[in-house]
Amino acid sequence: MAKALIAGELSNGAASQQTLELITAARSIGDVSVSVAFSGAPGISAPSVPADRIYVLEHDRLGESDTATFDAATDALTALAKETQPDVVLFSRSDSSSVIGPRMAARLNAAFAQDCTAIELNGDAFVVTRPVYGGNANARFKLNGSGPHVISLRPGSYEAHSAPDTTSEVIHFDPAPHIGDSRSTLLRTVQEAQEGVRLEDADVVVAGGRGLGGPEPFTQIAELANLLGGAVGASRAACDAGWIDHSSQVGLTGKSVSPRLYLSFGISGASQHMAGCSSSRNIVAVNTDPEASIFGDARFGVVGDFSKVLPALISAVRDIS
Ligand SMILES: Cc1cc2nc3c(=O)[nH]c(=O)nc-3n(C[C@H](O)[C@H](O)[C@H](O)COP(=O)(O)OP(=O)(O)OC[C@H]3O[C@@H](n4cnc5c(N)ncnc54)[C@H](O)[C@@H]3O)c2cc1C
């Protein structure tokens, strides 16, 4: 039986959506024993999840999301992996996993595969799928060696595991003896401004692109997102133009989202943009150009001017809410 260790994340005290996606990914491998590690400041309570085992790692330096935490988390998770000898360690792709994952792999003398969209076990070998060439092609990589392999999966690549929580064992693993002095010094923390639901977690994303022609229509984009209980997204062109903050950028060099509804206005659908949203359950596109490539990905499309469609949609949603 293969063993998977998941680097779990907490969101408001519960397992994050991304952690549940990793559980689905691990279960899809086949006959696998799944462990989830939750790290945090002393006193964290680890939520129950559909896994065989939960490891709880408590330490002062695991409490914050900063560079010192990344050092401590690398030390702690590496020690846990050395002790439990999983075949595969799974992270959800994020800023922190991009720092911790490769360092952990180096210390374990293991392969690190980042931003994968699928994982499978082919005989004894793990094979991962990874989008390449700006999302225009998928490459499959066989990971050599016996592992543990360290893999980060793109958020939204798997459905969140919805089985009832069945954790049978909770084990407290003391990371203190393994956490060394931090080699990083935190100079300052900049809190990303955020109102409402987080873009990556949103069930509905309303996104705008260069076709909006300026920053003003983003007020209406935000209004619609608000009415639908969603978040605002944007193309890189709109962010680069300074119409909206880069934290809203969706795509290859932005955030990956997989909402139930992705509503786009004035976005052409370049592969680098779609790399961040093509796993959305339903894409609805509004664009004046009937040849815009986003219509190839959209479930519903409106060939029309956003300045007419957007206010009409806002008013229709108001009427029914
Ligand atoms: C290495 C690399 C990484 C990249 N990463 C990203 C990324 O992460 N995210 C990203 O988005 N891009 C990324 N890009 C840029 C990407 O290639 C595109 O340039 C960008 O997505 C285009 O943004 P857009 O669709 O808003 O603009 P455009 O391509 O200019 O499209 C604007 C669209 O608006 C339509 N339109 C015009 N007027 C109206 C109107 N009144 N009503 C309705 N529709 C209208 C037009 O028909 C057009 O289709 C990357 C590029 C590179 C090279």
Ligand as a Chemical Component Dictionary entry (heavy atoms), coordinates in Angstrom:
data_LIG
# 
_chem_comp.id                   LIG 
_chem_comp.type                 NON-POLYMER 
_chem_comp.pdbx_formal_charge   0 
_chem_comp.three_letter_code    LIG 
# 
loop_
_chem_comp_atom.comp_id 
_chem_comp_atom.atom_id 
_chem_comp_atom.alt_atom_id 
_chem_comp_atom.type_symbol 
_chem_comp_atom.charge 
_chem_comp_atom.model_Cartn_x 
_chem_comp_atom.model_Cartn_y 
_chem_comp_atom.model_Cartn_z 
_chem_comp_atom.pdbx_ordinal 
LIG C1  C1  C 0 4.737   34.541 -19.777 1  
LIG C2  C2  C 0 3.357   35.164 -19.842 2  
LIG C3  C3  C 0 2.537   35.039 -18.732 3  
LIG C4  C4  C 0 1.254   35.600 -18.768 4  
LIG N1  N1  N 0 0.445   35.445 -17.665 5  
LIG C5  C5  C 0 -0.831  35.905 -17.749 6  
LIG C6  C6  C 0 -1.729  35.718 -16.668 7  
LIG O1  O1  O 0 -1.393  35.159 -15.616 8  
LIG N2  N2  N 0 -2.994  36.181 -16.803 9  
LIG C7  C7  C 0 -3.434  36.818 -17.927 10 
LIG O2  O2  O 0 -4.594  37.215 -17.981 11 
LIG N3  N3  N 0 -2.573  37.036 -18.938 12 
LIG C8  C8  C 0 -1.300  36.625 -18.880 13 
LIG N4  N4  N 0 -0.459  36.867 -19.915 14 
LIG C9  C9  C 0 -0.915  37.789 -20.970 15 
LIG C10 C10 C 0 -1.817  37.132 -22.015 16 
LIG O3  O3  O 0 -1.014  36.565 -23.030 17 
LIG C11 C11 C 0 -2.769  38.156 -22.644 18 
LIG O4  O4  O 0 -2.019  39.202 -23.188 19 
LIG C12 C12 C 0 -3.787  38.740 -21.682 20 
LIG O5  O5  O 0 -4.461  37.704 -21.002 21 
LIG C13 C13 C 0 -4.794  39.554 -22.468 22 
LIG O6  O6  O 0 -5.704  40.153 -21.589 23 
LIG P1  P1  P 0 -7.159  40.553 -22.082 24 
LIG O7  O7  O 0 -7.867  39.345 -22.572 25 
LIG O8  O8  O 0 -7.776  41.346 -21.018 26 
LIG O9  O9  O 0 -6.836  41.571 -23.277 27 
LIG P2  P2  P 0 -6.980  41.423 -24.836 28 
LIG O10 O10 O 0 -6.297  40.214 -25.353 29 
LIG O11 O11 O 0 -6.592  42.726 -25.410 30 
LIG O12 O12 O 0 -8.533  41.181 -25.061 31 
LIG C14 C14 C 0 -9.521  42.141 -24.818 32 
LIG C15 C15 C 0 -10.833 41.541 -25.295 33 
LIG O13 O13 O 0 -11.871 42.445 -25.000 34 
LIG C16 C16 C 0 -12.809 42.416 -26.070 35 
LIG N5  N5  N 0 -13.554 43.678 -26.028 36 
LIG C17 C17 C 0 -13.141 44.905 -26.478 37 
LIG N6  N6  N 0 -14.099 45.828 -26.230 38 
LIG C18 C18 C 0 -15.123 45.169 -25.612 39 
LIG C19 C19 C 0 -16.387 45.573 -25.121 40 
LIG N7  N7  N 0 -16.803 46.864 -25.169 41 
LIG N8  N8  N 0 -17.210 44.628 -24.567 42 
LIG C20 C20 C 0 -16.824 43.332 -24.502 43 
LIG N9  N9  N 0 -15.625 42.892 -24.976 44 
LIG C21 C21 C 0 -14.784 43.806 -25.504 45 
LIG C22 C22 C 0 -11.979 42.239 -27.303 46 
LIG O14 O14 O 0 -12.734 41.672 -28.360 47 
LIG C23 C23 C 0 -10.890 41.291 -26.799 48 
LIG O15 O15 O 0 -11.222 39.940 -27.037 49 
LIG C24 C24 C 0 0.823   36.316 -19.914 50 
LIG C25 C25 C 0 1.666   36.430 -21.015 51 
LIG C26 C26 C 0 2.914   35.876 -20.982 52 
LIG C27 C27 C 0 3.812   35.994 -22.180 53 
# 
loop_
_chem_comp_bond.comp_id 
_chem_comp_bond.atom_id_1 
_chem_comp_bond.atom_id_2 
_chem_comp_bond.value_order 
_chem_comp_bond.pdbx_ordinal 
LIG C1  C2  SING 1  
LIG C2  C3  SING 2  
LIG C2  C26 DOUB 3  
LIG C3  C4  DOUB 4  
LIG C4  N1  SING 5  
LIG C4  C24 SING 6  
LIG N1  C5  DOUB 7  
LIG C5  C6  SING 8  
LIG C5  C8  SING 9  
LIG C6  O1  DOUB 10 
LIG C6  N2  SING 11 
LIG N2  C7  SING 12 
LIG C7  O2  DOUB 13 
LIG C7  N3  SING 14 
LIG N3  C8  DOUB 15 
LIG C8  N4  SING 16 
LIG N4  C9  SING 17 
LIG N4  C24 SING 18 
LIG C9  C10 SING 19 
LIG C10 O3  SING 20 
LIG C10 C11 SING 21 
LIG C11 O4  SING 22 
LIG C11 C12 SING 23 
LIG C12 O5  SING 24 
LIG C12 C13 SING 25 
LIG C13 O6  SING 26 
LIG O6  P1  SING 27 
LIG P1  O7  DOUB 28 
LIG P1  O8  SING 29 
LIG P1  O9  SING 30 
LIG O9  P2  SING 31 
LIG P2  O10 DOUB 32 
LIG P2  O11 SING 33 
LIG P2  O12 SING 34 
LIG O12 C14 SING 35 
LIG C14 C15 SING 36 
LIG C15 O13 SING 37 
LIG C15 C23 SING 38 
LIG O13 C16 SING 39 
LIG C16 N5  SING 40 
LIG C16 C22 SING 41 
LIG N5  C17 SING 42 
LIG N5  C21 SING 43 
LIG C17 N6  DOUB 44 
LIG N6  C18 SING 45 
LIG C18 C19 SING 46 
LIG C18 C21 DOUB 47 
LIG C19 N7  SING 48 
LIG C19 N8  DOUB 49 
LIG N8  C20 SING 50 
LIG C20 N9  DOUB 51 
LIG N9  C21 SING 52 
LIG C22 O14 SING 53 
LIG C22 C23 SING 54 
LIG C23 O15 SING 55 
LIG C24 C25 DOUB 56 
LIG C25 C26 SING 57 
LIG C26 C27 SING 58 
# 
